[in-house]
Amino acid sequence: MLTPYRGILALPGARAFTAWGLIARIQMGLTGLATFLLVQIEYGRYEYGGMVVAAIAVSYAVVSPQVGRLVDAYGQSRVLRIGYAIAIIGRVAMIVAALTHQPIWVLMLLTPLFAAGGTQSTHTRARWTHIVPDKDALNTAFSLESSLEEVLFIAGPALATVLATQVDSWVPSVIAVVTLAIGGYGFLALTSTEPPARRADARRIQAEREHSTALVIDGTLERIGLPPKPRGMRRYRGALRGHLLVTTPALVVTTVIFGTQGAMFASVDAATVAFAEELGHKDMAGLVLAVWAVGSLVGGLAYGSRVWARTLASRLLWGVSVTGVGAVSFMFAPGLLALGVMMFLTGLAIAPTMAVGDGVTHALVPRSRLTEGMTWTRTGMDLGIASGAWIAGAIIDRHGAQGGFLVTACAGLAGVAIAAASWRYLRSRRAYEEMVARDDALPVAA
């Protein structure tokens, strides 16, 4: 089962950027629950915790696509060197503001700074897209990434819960800051696997044309007998003309589906913490959420170990359907053990569903705009997390954990409905095809 993973990790530079990228993403498994617990413990209200987590998610939804667009245009190193610094400053300021009990609006004003580094998962996936030689290897790479992220979601919630409740409320948030700083800048130092910037490619192509002496006889060109006059990058006059969500409507569908999954993830986090507290075992909430992530890890590794014949649209429908049905079952859990079993079984479909969603985006979007395209799906997830965290937090304060699980169920069923309604449309879309230029061949190791 592990042979395909050994093959892609044997590609030049793959192990290094995977390892540093994983360190940089430790904060992904910590930030949501760590921030929620920091605010809930310091201010004593679940609703405040949900509001701040929602503000962080909205900030990512607004800022991350712009960061992704800049990364595609100017390159990861040039943009993220500054972006990571801003994100680190914002996170430190959030911790200080919470510990000094500043008004809640102060914490919410700091949240846009969190998103200045963009979405780390898309930066790592962009590197895989740059180095892998075929779609089957890319499917394996996306599955590996989703599975590794589940490792973070196994350790992250458990670590955040234990440290925040048994040590101090600020400890998991500080760990998130440190890992982002170390992993982020270590990742940027690996320039050999960094995807080329779109504008740099445009300048290179123009330079080649300017220095070309070959005659041209195609009468459709502007000047017969000479190379065509180089064109600059196309600039769109309308605010939305050329926007990926306009030129690629199927991307809107996947973004909305990711949004329902994000709402499900955020609401189940809050509901599980509240459920464990009602039973007198709040410190066990992280362990239950870790079991949910273990299921996702197992499912992701199994999914990426084989080549699938079914279409991406069908696989997406199946994955969303399994998570949706599982989300409904959480409402009927009599205790933490039963909830853990239900979460494990539901989790088996999470990483595969995320990998399929990435595959759909990869099939729909030009390689030169891939970071932006994958960022939009994460933007959908962030908006879902925002709504799920805020709604679940408010309902839990009024109706307890069962109200939070009701939000989870509604989000899961909404995902099933959207995936089912859009299945035929997604199946009819043709994949974007282009040759990926590389200086050297990068064969997958046997």
WOCOR-V356507 format. One record per run of one state. SS is the DSSP state (H for helix, E for strand, - for the rest). FROM is the first residue (numbers start at 1). TO is the last residue. If there is no record, write none. Layout:
BEGIN
((SS;FROM;TO) (SS;FROM;TO))
END
This chain:
BEGIN
((-;1;2) (H;3;9) (-;10;13) (H;14;24) (-;25;25) (H;26;43) (-;44;45) (H;46;74) (-;75;75) (H;76;99) (-;100;103) (H;104;117) (-;118;119) (H;120;131) (-;132;134) (H;135;167) (-;168;170) (H;171;188) (-;189;190) (H;191;193) (-;194;197) (H;198;211) (-;212;243) (H;244;247) (-;248;248) (H;249;278) (-;279;281) (H;282;304) (-;305;311) (H;312;332) (-;333;335) (H;336;347) (-;348;349) (H;350;364) (-;365;366) (H;367;399) (-;400;400) (H;401;428) (-;429;446))
END
